[in-house]
Amino acid sequence: VGRRCTVELPRLDQYGRVIGTVLFRPSGPFGLFPRNLSVEMVRAGYAALYENAGAEYGGALERLRREEEAARAARRGMWQQPDWVHPGDYK
């Protein structure tokens, strides 16, 4: 709360929506190094990758795949739920 972030805006999607990457600086001694919000959400188990048409991750796709696999294995966040369904299954 009350912190600033940066949004990198590489392009628009086929519907004219902004595709962006949110970067933030955490508080504390490591605040000099910006972090990717998508990576942090996937790491915590609060987001899943969507890899169908139009998905773009600003060069972080492999890292996000590794983080998602680690979150699944550790059963963090939504991965604790035995009957969880990926949102991409409904697209």
N, C-alpha and C positions, 0 to 999 in steps of 0.2 A: 504494500500500500504506500502510495506516495513516491514511488520510484519511477524513473524514466526508462523508456525502452526505445529501441531503434527498429524500424521496419524496413527491410530491404525489399524493394519492389521490382523484381526482374521482368514481369510481363503481365498481360491480361489473358484470361482464359477465353475459350471460344464463345462465352456468353458476355464478355466484357467485364468480368469480375477481376479484381486485383488478386494476383497470386503473390504472396509475400512470405518472408521469414522474419519472425520476431526474435530480436536479440535483446538480452537484458544483462545488467551487471549485478551479480548477487552482492548482498551486504557482507561485510567482514573483510578479512585480509585478502580474499581471492577476487574482490570486486574489480580488479584491474582487467580481468579476462572476461569478455562477454560470453554469454551462454545462449544456446539456441533453445527457445522455449519448447519447440516440438520435441527435441531430444529429451529434455527434462520431463515432459509429460509422458512420453513413451517409457522412459526409464522408471518412472513411478507407477506405471501400470494404469494411467489415466487416459491413454490414447492408444489407438491401433493404426497401423499403416493401411492406407488405401492405395493400391498400386495399379488400379485400372487406368483407362485412357484419361489423359489430362493431368494426372498426378505429377507433381514436381516438388522436389525436396532440396533444391539449391546445392546439390553435390553431397548431401548428407544421407542418401538412401542406404548405403551399406552400413553406416553407423547406426541408423535407425533400425535396420533389420537386426543387428546384433543386440541393441538395447531391448527391442521387443522380445527377442528370444530369451534374454536374461530375465526380463520381467515375468515372462510366462513360466520359466523354470522355477523362479523364486515365489511364484504365485502372489505377486504384488498387485495391489489395486483391483481392477476388474477381473484379473486372472484368477482371483480366489473363487469366483462364481463358477460352479460346475456346469451350468446351462447357458453360459454366455454365448451370444450369437454376434458375429461380426457384422457391422452395419453395411459393409460392402455386399453382403449376401442379398440385400434388398434393393440394390441399385440396378 
